[in-house]
Amino acid sequence: MSKHILMVVTTADKMKENHPTGLWLSEFGEAYVEFEKAGFTITVASPLGGKAPVDARSLEGETSQEILNTAKHLENTLKLDTITDSAKFDAVFLPGGHGTMFDLPDNQTLHALIRELYEGDKVVAAVCHGPAGLHYQMKSRWSKEKMSLRLQMMKNVKQHWTASCRFFWKHVCVNLGQM
């Protein structure tokens, strides 16, 4: 039987100061391609359902056609709160993009799904800004007692974040000092 992966993407298309944002396509696309090659069943969901916005900056430079082709899977995402059976998933994966900083950290449906999957010994994974969806778990008492996290961060992440702080909510930038 095929493994079933839940990919949760952002539907936020604006940051503070009305700055455009969304999903970083390669962070979604590269994972999608690899999951598909491995024969996994893939469900793409988002907080609002429908079309997930792609950050235009993620399309600058050279992006392979294979990755560009995965954008079709973002046209009609499943609304996250319509997922009622987390047991059918073997993993949840949260790709990045700055949009994740706005609609994933406080999403109670996502928090419950992550907790159910983790407690069911399933894989919980995220890349780049995707861990914003793990914000609640990292802060909660449950997390400190039950969940061990292995984090791998980009080199020079503080410099990158410091330059971007004006577009994010204050609690995100304040936590930089704890990294």
TIKELO-981787 format. One record per residue: x negated, y negated, z negated of N, C-alpha, C in turn; residue in three letters. Coordinates in steps of 0.001 Angstrom, whole numbers, padded with zeros to 6 digits, always signed. Layout:
<sites>
XYZXYZXYZALA;...
</sites>
This chain:
<sites>
-000829+001184+000000+000000+000000+000000-000876-001251+000000MET;-000481-002239+000779-001235-003476+000932-001184-004330-000335SER;-002274-004988-000618-002303-005966-001717-001501-007194-001285LYS;-000879-007849-002244-000046-009023-001956-000634-010229-002673HIS;-001009-011254-001896-001642-012459-002420-000653-013614-002372ILE;-000518-014341-003471+000263-015572-003513-000709-016741-003404LEU;-000579-017520-002352-001391-018725-002194-000490-019914-002536MET;-000893-020692-003525-000105-021856-003941-000837-023113-003489VAL;-000160-023888-002647-000747-025099-002078-000002-026339-002570VAL;-000632-027472-002424-000045-028743-002843+001011-029220-001853THR;+001943-030016-002357+002845-030756-001475+002691-032257-001705THR;+001729-032645-002531+001471-034071-002776+000741-034661-001579ALA;+001266-035752-001057+000637-036377+000103+000089-037777-000176ASP;+000234-038237-001423-000274-039557-001808-000914-039498-003191LYS;-001990-040289-003342-002616-040480-004644-002259-041878-005123MET;-002870-042295-006231-002677-043666-006692-003072-044623-005571LYS;-002547-045828-005642-002805-046863-004636-002329-046436-003247GLU;-001399-045473-003200-000808-044979-001954-001845-044382-001000ASN;-002950-043921-001550-004039-043319-000778-003583-041945-000275HIS;-003659-041685+001050-003186-040398+001580-004047-039220+001118PRO;-003416-038077+000944-004111-036872+000496-003353-035644+000972THR;-003651-034529+000404-002985-033275+000749-003903-032101+000478GLY;-003711-031055+001226-004488-029824+001143-005751-029964+001986LEU;-006849-029383+001516-008082-029341+002315-007989-028082+003168TRP;-007827-028256+004484-007476-027135+005351-008464-025976+005302LEU;-009756-026245+005305-010716-025131+005320-010638-024292+004042SER;-010298-024917+002927-010204-024170+001669-009006-023225+001675GLU;-007976-023592+002384-006832-022710+002599-007158-021717+003719PHE;-007588-022243+004851-007765-021444+006058-008803-020348+005953GLY;-009948-020652+005356-010994-019637+005236-010516-018470+004377GLU;-009834-018782+003292-009303-017721+002430-008204-016949+003158ALA;-007311-017661+003830-006208-017004+004539-006756-016002+005558TYR;-007732-016435+006335-008336-015567+007359-008943-014322+006723VAL;-009673-014501+005628-010301-013348+004971-009265-012404+004365GLU;-008221-012958+003754-007152-012111+003203-006476-011325+004317PHE;-006230-011993+005433-005576-011347+006571-006461-010234+007143GLU;-007747-010503+007285-008683-009492+007791-008737-008270+006879LYS;-008566-008498+005586-008588-007400+004613-007270-006623+004602ALA;-006289-007091+005363-005015-006395+005441-004034-006743+004338GLY;-004282-007843+003645-003393-008247+002554-002112-008872+003097PHE;-001035-008711+002360+000195-009445+002615+000029-010791+001921THR;+000396-011876+002605+000162-013214+002071+001479-013983+002008ILE;+001759-014559+000844+002888-015467+000680+002323-016834+000355THR;+002761-017858+001091+002304-019221+000846+003463-019989+000208VAL;+003209-020532-000986+004233-021271-001725+003681-022627-002137ALA;+004587-023529-002480+004209-024865-002933+005280-025390-003885SER;+004960-026423-004655+005934-026935-005616+007277-027348-005007PRO;+007263-027973-003849+008501-028445-003238+009013-027549-002117LEU;+008184-026623-001662+008554-025829-000499+008465-026693+000751GLY;+008672-026066+001895+008611-026814+003145+007192-027043+003607GLY;+006997-028121+004352+005698-028412+004947+004711-028938+003915LYS;+003541-028324+003877+002458-028777+002993+001578-029751+003780ALA;+001287-030919+003219+000474-031902+003923-001000-031494+003955PRO;-001630-031712+005089-003063-031456+005240-003778-032804+005182VAL;-004777-032907+004326-005576-034128+004225-006299-034331+005559ASP;-006063-035454+006212-006662-035736+007523-008184-035686+007473ALA;-008764-036033+006315-010231-036005+006203-010775-034587+006323ARG;-009934-033586+006016-010394-032199+006115-010488-031734+007561SER;-009994-032549+008482-010050-032200+009903-011175-032924+010629LEU;-011898-033784+009911-013019-034503+010512-014182-033547+010710GLU;-014970-033808+011707-016118-032936+011971-015684-031685+012714GLY;-016500-030677+012639-016216-029442+013369-015444-028465+012492GLU;-014243-028146+012912-013433-027138+012244-013100-026096+013288THR;-013373-024842+012992-013157-023786+013988-011678-023654+014326SER;-011412-023200+015522-010032-022986+015957-009335-021964+015063GLN;-010087-020984+014593-009519-019966+013704-008934-020609+012441GLU;-009644-021574+011888-009161-022275+010694-007999-023197+011066ILE;-008113-023933+012151-007033-024814+012599-005740-024026+012815LEU;-005864-022803+013304-004677-021976+013564-003927-021590+012293ASN;-004600-021637+011143-003908-021261+009901-002925-022332+009444THR;-003012-023530+010009-002103-024616+009621-000640-024236+009873ALA;-000397-023331+010800+000990-022921+011074+001633-022271+009844LYS;+000823-021725+008947+001347-021085+007733+001712-022104+006653HIS;+001471-023373+006941+001789-024458+006008+003053-025204+006419LEU;+003649-024808+007526+004822-025506+008060+006082-025279+007237GLU;+006225-024102+006648+007456-023785+005915+007120-022934+004685ASN;+006466-023557+003708+006071-022819+002506+007292-022513+001639THR;+007179-021452+000900+008228-021044-000030+008212-021979-001235LEU;+009372-022370-001715+009430-023214-002912+009037-022369-004118LYS;+008085-022851-004878+007493-022098-005984+008531-021567-006966LEU;+009544-022370-007291+010508-021908-008295+011509-020883-007760ASP;+011373-020495-006487+012211-019408-005968+011552-018045-006159THR;+010301-018051-006599+009600-016795-006859+010038-016296-008234ILE;+010746-015181-008242+011305-014667-009500+010631-013385-009974THR;+009804-012780-009125+009169-011515-009496+007658-011601-009291ASP;+006945-012020-010316+005487-012139-010198+004817-010776-010075SER;+005500-009719-010488+004914-008373-010473+004580-007890-009063ALA;+005205-008472-008050+004931-008014-006683+003603-008545-006142LYS;+002972-009477-006884+001705-010055-006440+000529-009411-007163PHE;-000559-009227-006434-001787-008694-007001-002765-009802-007371ASP;-002508-010994-006837-003394-012130-007107-002678-013424-006778ALA;-003153-014501-007413-002736-015850-007046-004011-016616-006723VAL;-003954-017404-005643-005107-018185-005210-004652-019623-004975PHE;-005386-020579-005555-005062-021997-005444-006149-022713-004653LEU;-005929-022973-003364-006917-023737-002602-006875-025202-003016PRO;-007911-025932-002671-008037-027307-003119-007471-028351-002182GLY;-007998-029527-002359-007492-030743-001748-007098-031644-002898GLY;-007280-032941-002745-006979-033863-003839-005517-033833-004255HIS;-004630-033442-003359-003204-033382-003701-002919-032490-004897GLY;-003723-031455-005080-003503-030523-006195-003585-031208-007548THR;-004268-032336-007600-004439-033069-008856-003134-033731-009305MET;-002155-033780-008409-000921-034508-008705+000294-033625-008901PHE;+000350-032461-008254+001564-031655-008418+001336-030277-009030ASP;+000108-029895-009286-000134-028590-009907-000366-028637-011418LEU;-001064-029642-011973-001377-029586-013403-000166-029483-014331PRO;+000938-030094-013999+002100-030103-014888+003239-029226-014386ASP;+002972-028348-013440+004029-027520-012867+004270-026286-013736ASN;+005360-026311-014480+005666-025238-015435+005901-023887-014744GLN;+006478-023903-013555+006696-022648-012814+005352-022003-012486THR;+004417-022807-012019+003080-022297-011708+002409-021768-012967LEU;+002512-022498-014072+001890-022058-015327+002426-020690-015742HIS;+003732-020508-015633+004335-019223-016022+003864-018101-015108ALA;+003800-018361-013804+003325-017337-012861+001880-016945-013154LEU;+001029-017935-013378-000377-017650-013672-000494-016817-014941ILE;+000249-017195-015940+000191-016454-017205+000663-015009-017013ARG;+001772-014817-016309+002297-013467-016063+001299-012622-015268GLU;+000702-013215-014252-000266-012465-013445-001504-012124-014270LEU;-001992-013099-015010-003174-012849-015831-002905-011752-016861TYR;-001769-011849-017548-001446-010847-018564-001182-009476-017947GLU;-000873-009447-016652-000692-008184-015942-001987-007677-015318GLY;-003120-008235-015758-004448-007865-015247-004588-008094-013749ASP;-003965-009139-013252-004068-009527-011847-005136-010603-011717LYS;-005514-010892-010485-006558-011878-010214-005949-013281-010163VAL;-006598-014219-010847-006239-015634-010800-007476-016357-010282VAL;-007354-017015-009123-008523-017640-008505-008157-019015-007947ALA;-009159-019887-007886-008962-021227-007343-010292-021732-006805ALA;-010214-022668-005866-011426-023230-005287-011333-024759-005279VAL;-012466-025392-005474-012649-026848-005454-011660-027552-006379CYS;-010664-028286-005887-009703-028972-006745-008545-028065-007154HIS;-008474-026859-006618-007423-025909-006977-007317-025622-008462GLY;-008440-025591-009210-008335-025349-010645-007481-026374-011395PRO;-007073-027452-010736-006133-028391-011369-004878-027640-011800ALA;-004532-026585-011082-003378-025771-011432-003596-024928-012673GLY;-004840-024831-013119-005168-024079-014332-005285-025001-015544LEU;-005044-026276-015341-005205-027289-016387-004470-026904-017673HIS;-003232-026508-017551-002439-026155-018731-003032-024943-019444TYR;-003404-023919-018673-003962-022719-019287-005260-023018-020017GLN;-006075-023896-019472-007353-024212-020102-007166-024999-021389MET;-006079-025738-021504-005830-026547-022694-005044-025803-023763LYS;-004316-024774-023380-003381-024153-024315-004077-023245-025329SER;-003424-023063-026439-003928-022153-027474-003975-020733-026931ARG;-002959-020375-026134-002924-019050-025515-004200-018800-024731TRP;-004626-019795-023959-005819-019656-023141-007051-019412-023992SER;-007193-020173-025045-008393-020062-025874-008482-018696-026540LYS;-007332-018085-026789-007323-016777-027441-007361-015621-026448GLU;-006787-015796-025273-006572-014672-024360-007374-014708-023073LYS;-007686-015872-022588-008214-015991-021238-009666-016440-021247MET;-010513-015696-020606-011890-016137-020452-012048-016586-019006SER;-012685-017701-018820-012829-018271-017490-014289-018293-017080LEU;-014517-017949-015836-015852-018102-015273-015738-019193-014225ARG;-016366-020322-014478-016289-021449-013571-017609-021638-012856LEU;-017519-021908-011590-018692-022225-010810-018391-023554-010143GLN;-019250-024531-010318-018954-025863-009832-019950-026284-008771MET;-019496-027229-007948-020372-027785-006931-021514-028552-007587MET;-022645-028542-006944-023754-029370-007396-023335-030829-007206LYS;-023706-031676-008100-023400-033103-008039-021909-033406-008149ASN;-021145-032521-008787-019703-032730-008890-019371-034017-009643VAL;-020146-034357-010656-019848-035579-011415-019955-036819-010532LYS;-020977-036874-009673-021129-038028-008806-019943-038134-007846GLN;-019522-037003-007297-018382-036988-006377-017126-037478-007081HIS;-016871-036960-008269-015674-037324-009017-015717-038766-009466TRP;-016876-039226-009901-016978-040596-010382-016600-041565-009264THR;-017020-041295-008053-016690-042152-006919-015197-042115-006597ALA;-014511-041034-006920-013097-040871-006588-012156-041225-007728SER;-012669-041510-008916-011831-041661-010106-010698-042666-009971CYS;-010888-043720-009247-009839-044740-009193-008553-044216-008567ARG;-008622-043111-007825-007442-042557-007182-006715-041527-008051PHE;-007321-041095-009155-006750-040045-009986-006185-040611-011289PHE;-005376-039800-011940-004841-040176-013240-005977-040185-014253TRP;-005850-040995-015241-006912-041218-016223-007387-039932-016897LYS;-006476-039012-017272-006907-037825-018023-007875-036960-017229HIS;-007781-037000-015911-008694-036209-015074-010107-036760-015192VAL;-010249-038064-015077-011578-038671-015121-012181-038691-016514CYS;-011349-038832-017529-011833-038797-018906-012479-037457-019196VAL;-011914-036371-018687-012438-035034-018933-013777-034766-018256ASN;-014217-035669-017385-015522-035499-016740-016647-035358-017756LEU;-016562-036100-018832-017616-036068-019845-017745-034714-020510GLY;-016729-033883-020415-016751-032569-021047-017307-031498-020117GLN;-017656-031871-018908-018150-030881-017939-019618-030581-018184MET;
</sites>
